[in-house]
Amino acid sequence: MTAFNDESGTGDALRRALGVNRRRFLSTCTAVAAGAIAAPVVGASPALAQDRGRGHDHDHGRGHVLVPPGKRGIILYTVRDATARDPLASDLPSGFREVFKQLARHGYRQVEFAGYNQHANAPGGASLESVAGARLLRSWLDDYGLRAQGNHGFIPSSWPLTSADLDTFKKHLEIANILGMDHMGTGGDPTGSSYPADWDVAADKWNALGRIARREGIKLYTHNHDSAYGFLLDGGPLDAQGRPTRSSGIRKLEYFLKATDPKLVWLEMDIFWAHVAQYKFHTYTAHDGSTREKVFDPAGLVARNNKRYPLFHAKDGVVSTTNGMGYDMVPFGTGVIDYTTFFSRVGERNYHNPMVEDDNSPSATDPAQSLREAKISYDNLAALRARRH
């Protein structure tokens, strides 16, 4: 396949729209042509953790902060080794209470849960997935000035809902309210299918779940991986099972956005996986059999649906042309994803809740790594400033 043509003017327009550094853009396109694969079309300099002041909304000569102090969060999956650590076998922070204390010291003010389990020897025991456990967690959050802003937890697998699934879902809503969450969600896509009929079913289910959550004062959200931003198969010749094989160019999650009620269903964009989708899904086979190019613009999608995206996963990456994804995950602010441009374009800085995440922070050989990298990520998130013109 061919690289993006910068001489035609299309490349310049794309580069400007995505906030891409020109030198980086051109060198990336050269690598694309040489390797016959699409390379990421992002790449401004990463933020540097030079300003560690947490209470200042403006910095002389640098512009306002892009992520206000109260909006700086982390999903606890990033430090899952620390919450799972045995406090009797280590002097490092272990279990929820000690991890909350350390994250607050780093400067974080919000956390997103990834379930409620910890090491059995930590205060409260192995599972805090109960009303009593939630009250204990809430007391620790309050002690350290932290707020719970979401959870990747239970979304019923049944549809129509079984009585058992409905009861469990309602229990998780009760836990969310005890913890003080505005949002409750999941770490998975609504469906893994590429067909409109399956997304219609998913939309019906999420509208119903969102209605239940709304009655409890909770906003229900779904979280994306790269596949959800791939193209819907919605036309053209049918395969042997009678399913469409070609696309109109509509992306799956864009279809889901239109099929769900904006008062009942919200989304959390994982910005890393959205950029992987930008790398992987930029051409499609149209209904007439032609190949068409349509580059995904993650910030553009959010800007068009801003109130539907109350949460982000702020996850960074360095370019990879060998892993099939375009990026290798690294701590926030040490990669090439242009978060200054992204947060500037989506705006609404007092509405969005970015949660730092790095799947690779836990280390089998360096037990202190995940919390150390959480500090690096916090400093880089806090250092982001709007560019002054």
Disulfide bonds with the S-S distance in Angstrom:
none
